[in-house]
Amino acid sequence: MALIRVTIISSVLVTALLSSACGDDAEAKKRIEPVYDKSGKLQLLKYDANGDGKVDTWSYMDGARVVRIEIDKDEDGKIDRWEYYGADQKLEKVGTSRANDGKDDVWSYAGPDGSIARIEVSTRRDGKVNRFEYYEKDVLVRAEEDSDQDGQIDKWETYEGARLASVAFDSSHRGTPDRRLVYGADGSARLEVDPKGDGHFVAVK
């Protein structure tokens, strides 16, 4: 999944607005509705992206600067994509909703090449990120999770291709894993422990 392409929409909106303001693009003028504050500063662009007569894209603005874009792709009345932009107008992250209920609980971050580099998840859907997934070329390689939400990572996963290779747990709340399940490519599994907390695991027989 590449994220670079989504940055195009902000420039399309602003360009279309300027064109409609000049009277050069009647179609754009029909599909974009600007909202200004009392001082005349642009706050919001409402946009009908597919031209069906229904607003499906809301671009929140700070004047000419895009702050956030919200998109209702399936036009069910619920936002299903949130794009957050930095002061440099570069896309910082993209939010989605696992429950498709209009509430974002997953945020994706792109690497320099535009592919997914990191995904953050609020597993309890309370806005607090407690799971962090790390990707290489859009492939999940490892994940960390604060499963009890005490502010400390207590679960670690490693992957080999699409396969879960190991999952480790901090059952003693010491900040490092003390138990680990290692999975073989043949479907086998073994339990290992680190009794001293020095990073050396031994198999449980």
C-alpha positions as CSV (number, residue, x, y, z in Angstrom):
1,M,0.0,0.0,0.0
2,A,1.5,3.3,-1.1
3,L,0.6,6.5,0.7
4,I,2.1,9.1,-1.7
5,R,-0.9,9.2,-4.0
6,V,-3.2,10.5,-1.3
7,T,-1.4,13.8,-1.1
8,I,-2.7,14.7,-4.5
9,I,-6.2,15.5,-3.3
10,S,-5.1,18.6,-1.3
11,S,-3.5,20.2,-4.3
12,V,-6.5,19.3,-6.4
13,L,-8.9,21.0,-4.0
14,V,-6.9,24.2,-3.7
15,T,-6.2,24.4,-7.4
16,A,-9.9,23.8,-8.2
17,L,-10.9,26.5,-5.7
18,L,-8.6,29.1,-7.2
19,S,-9.9,28.2,-10.7
20,S,-13.5,28.5,-9.6
21,A,-12.8,31.8,-7.9
22,C,-11.5,33.1,-11.2
23,G,-14.5,31.8,-13.1
24,D,-12.3,29.5,-15.3
25,D,-13.8,26.2,-14.2
26,A,-17.5,26.1,-13.9
27,E,-17.6,22.4,-13.0
28,A,-15.1,22.9,-10.2
29,K,-17.2,25.7,-8.8
30,K,-20.2,23.4,-8.7
31,R,-18.4,20.7,-6.8
32,I,-16.5,22.8,-4.2
33,E,-18.0,24.8,-1.4
34,P,-15.5,27.0,0.6
35,V,-16.2,28.0,4.2
36,Y,-14.6,31.1,5.7
37,D,-14.4,32.5,9.2
38,K,-15.5,36.0,10.1
39,S,-12.2,37.4,9.1
40,G,-12.4,35.9,5.6
41,K,-9.8,33.2,6.3
42,L,-10.5,29.8,4.6
43,Q,-11.4,27.2,7.1
44,L,-13.0,24.3,5.1
45,L,-13.4,23.0,1.6
46,K,-16.4,20.8,1.0
47,Y,-15.8,18.7,-2.1
48,D,-17.9,16.3,-4.2
49,A,-15.1,14.1,-5.5
50,N,-17.1,11.8,-7.8
51,G,-19.5,14.5,-9.1
52,D,-22.7,12.7,-7.9
53,G,-24.0,15.8,-6.1
54,K,-23.1,14.7,-2.6
55,V,-20.2,16.0,-0.5
56,D,-17.8,13.2,0.3
57,T,-14.5,15.0,1.1
58,W,-13.9,17.7,3.7
59,S,-10.6,19.5,3.7
60,Y,-9.9,21.5,6.9
61,M,-7.8,24.5,6.2
62,D,-5.7,27.1,7.9
63,G,-5.9,29.6,5.1
64,A,-4.1,28.1,2.2
65,R,-2.6,25.3,4.3
66,V,-4.2,21.9,4.5
67,V,-4.5,20.6,8.1
68,R,-6.7,17.5,7.7
69,I,-8.8,15.8,5.1
70,E,-11.7,13.6,5.9
71,I,-13.2,11.3,3.3
72,D,-16.4,9.3,3.1
73,K,-15.5,7.0,0.2
74,D,-18.6,4.8,0.3
75,E,-20.9,7.8,1.1
76,D,-22.6,6.0,4.0
77,G,-22.5,9.1,6.1
78,K,-19.5,8.0,8.1
79,I,-15.9,9.1,7.6
80,D,-13.7,6.2,6.7
81,R,-10.4,7.9,5.9
82,W,-8.5,10.7,7.7
83,E,-5.4,12.3,6.2
84,Y,-3.2,14.5,8.5
85,Y,-0.8,17.0,7.1
86,G,2.2,18.7,8.7
87,A,3.2,22.4,8.5
88,D,5.3,21.5,5.4
89,Q,2.1,20.2,3.7
90,K,3.4,16.7,3.6
91,L,1.2,13.8,4.6
92,E,2.1,12.7,8.1
93,K,-0.4,9.8,8.7
94,V,-3.6,8.3,7.4
95,G,-6.3,7.2,9.8
96,T,-8.8,4.4,9.2
97,S,-11.6,2.8,11.2
98,R,-11.5,-1.0,11.8
99,A,-15.2,-1.0,12.7
100,N,-16.1,1.3,9.9
101,D,-18.1,3.4,12.3
102,G,-16.7,6.8,11.7
103,K,-14.1,6.6,14.5
104,D,-10.4,6.3,13.5
105,D,-8.4,3.7,15.5
106,V,-5.6,2.8,13.2
107,W,-2.9,5.3,11.8
108,S,-0.5,4.5,9.0
109,Y,2.8,6.2,8.5
110,A,4.7,6.1,5.2
111,G,8.4,5.7,4.7
112,P,10.6,7.7,2.3
113,D,9.5,5.5,-0.7
114,G,5.8,5.9,0.1
115,S,5.3,2.4,1.3
116,I,3.9,1.6,4.8
117,A,6.7,2.0,7.4
118,R,4.6,1.9,10.7
119,I,1.1,1.3,11.8
120,E,-0.2,2.4,15.2
121,V,-3.4,0.9,16.6
122,S,-5.7,1.7,19.5
123,T,-6.9,-1.8,20.2
124,R,-9.4,-0.6,22.8
125,R,-10.6,2.2,20.4
126,D,-10.1,4.9,23.0
127,G,-7.7,7.0,21.1
128,K,-4.7,5.7,23.0
129,V,-2.2,3.9,20.8
130,N,-1.0,0.7,22.4
131,R,0.1,-1.4,19.5
132,F,3.0,-0.6,17.1
133,E,3.6,-2.5,13.9
134,Y,6.7,-2.1,11.8
135,Y,6.9,-2.8,8.1
136,E,9.5,-3.2,5.4
137,K,8.3,-2.8,1.8
138,D,4.7,-3.1,3.1
139,V,5.5,-6.4,4.8
140,L,5.0,-6.7,8.6
141,V,8.3,-7.6,10.3
142,R,7.7,-7.0,14.0
143,A,5.2,-5.6,16.4
144,E,5.1,-4.3,20.0
145,E,2.1,-4.0,22.2
146,D,1.1,-2.7,25.6
147,S,-1.6,-5.3,26.2
148,D,-2.6,-4.1,29.7
149,Q,-2.2,-0.4,28.8
150,D,0.0,0.4,31.8
151,G,2.3,2.5,29.5
152,Q,4.9,-0.2,29.1
153,I,5.4,-2.7,26.2
154,D,4.8,-6.2,27.4
155,K,4.3,-8.2,24.1
156,W,6.7,-8.6,21.2
157,E,6.0,-10.3,17.9
158,T,8.4,-11.1,15.1
159,Y,7.5,-12.3,11.6
160,E,9.2,-14.1,8.7
161,G,7.3,-13.3,5.6
162,A,3.6,-13.8,6.3
163,R,4.4,-16.2,9.2
164,L,4.5,-15.4,12.9
165,A,7.9,-16.5,14.0
166,S,7.8,-15.7,17.7
167,V,5.8,-13.9,20.3
168,A,7.4,-12.9,23.6
169,F,5.7,-11.7,26.9
170,D,6.7,-9.8,29.9
171,S,4.7,-11.6,32.6
172,S,6.7,-10.2,35.5
173,H,6.4,-6.5,34.5
174,R,10.1,-6.0,34.5
175,G,10.2,-4.2,31.1
176,T,11.8,-7.1,29.1
177,P,10.3,-10.4,27.9
178,D,10.6,-13.4,30.2
179,R,8.6,-16.0,28.2
180,R,8.7,-16.6,24.5
181,L,6.8,-18.9,22.1
182,V,8.9,-19.8,19.0
183,Y,7.0,-21.2,15.9
184,G,8.7,-23.4,13.3
185,A,7.8,-23.2,9.6
186,D,6.5,-26.8,10.0
187,G,3.8,-25.6,12.5
188,S,5.8,-26.7,15.6
189,A,6.1,-24.5,18.7
190,R,8.4,-24.4,21.7
191,L,8.3,-22.4,24.9
192,E,11.4,-20.6,26.1
193,V,12.1,-18.6,29.3
194,D,14.6,-16.0,30.3
195,P,14.7,-16.4,34.1
196,K,17.6,-14.0,34.7
197,G,16.3,-11.2,32.5
198,D,19.5,-10.9,30.6
199,G,18.1,-11.7,27.1
200,H,19.2,-15.4,27.1
201,F,16.3,-17.7,26.6
202,V,16.3,-21.4,27.2
203,A,13.8,-24.0,26.1
204,V,11.4,-25.4,28.6
205,K,11.6,-29.2,28.5
